[in-house]
Each structure stands twice: as C-alpha cells, then as structure tokens.
Amino acid sequence: MLTIGTIVMGAEDVRRAADFWSRALGYVPRDGEVDEDWTVLVPADGAAGPGLALGRSVTPVQERPRVHLDLYAADAAEQEAEVARLVSLGARHVHWDSYPEDPDFVVLADPEGNRFCVIDAAHG
C-alpha cells in the first residue's frame, strides 16, 4: 500500500519558504541545512507526518490551485489562534469568493503566495 511521503511546493525563494514552513509546522531541514534550490523539511524529533519539499520555481502561483495544504486545528479557538500565529509569521489572508455560508476553513497564502487552509476540525 502506498503512503504520502513528501508534499512538494514551488517557491521563488526556497530559504524564505523554508523559514516560514519550519516555524509554521515545527519542521526542520532533513539534511540539517536549506539549499537555495531545494530542501526537504521533516517533522522535528522524528515525529510522524509527511515531509514538505520546497523547490525553486519561477512559474507564477495559481490563483485557484488544484492542490493545496489543509492544516487542522482542534477547534474554533485554536483555529483563530493558529491563523493569527501564521499571519504573524508572514502568511496573509486570501480573498476567497467561494466560502460557504458557515465555513470551517480560512484561506491563507504563505510568503511565496502558495495557498493553504486552516480547518476547524470540530466544526459541525
């Protein structure tokens, strides 16, 4: 059976992206350092979870990406706190015209413009 090992994202500035995602997820560079063209971040202390590879890319970020990350918060309070923390690290809110009436997610973009969502996992 296959499993997801690594998620790959493009970045104009791999070091900036690695800094953001390391602080956002508590991940560390797999090889102990960040290269300007390619790096793989992994959960710290050998914790479980997929790696996040960041590769240098000059292609523009998609306004409506076909693939994105969903990050789960335990409840609405944690979601609000995590969104605030991620924004303080350099993420920005993304105008999203497809929010449902009572959304369980907030759409953000990392400093490179890659979209991701922070989900309230307890939303009913």
Secondary structure as GFF3:
##gff-version 3
##sequence-region A 1 124
A	DSSP	beta_strand	6	11	.	.	.	ID=ss1
A	DSSP	alpha_helix	14	25	.	.	.	ID=ss2
A	DSSP	beta_strand	27	29	.	.	.	ID=ss3
A	DSSP	beta_strand	38	43	.	.	.	ID=ss4
A	DSSP	three_ten_helix	44	46	.	.	.	ID=ss5
A	DSSP	beta_strand	51	56	.	.	.	ID=ss6
A	DSSP	beta_strand	69	73	.	.	.	ID=ss7
A	DSSP	alpha_helix	76	89	.	.	.	ID=ss8
A	DSSP	beta_strand	92	93	.	.	.	ID=ss9
A	DSSP	beta_strand	105	109	.	.	.	ID=ss10
A	DSSP	beta_strand	115	120	.	.	.	ID=ss11
###
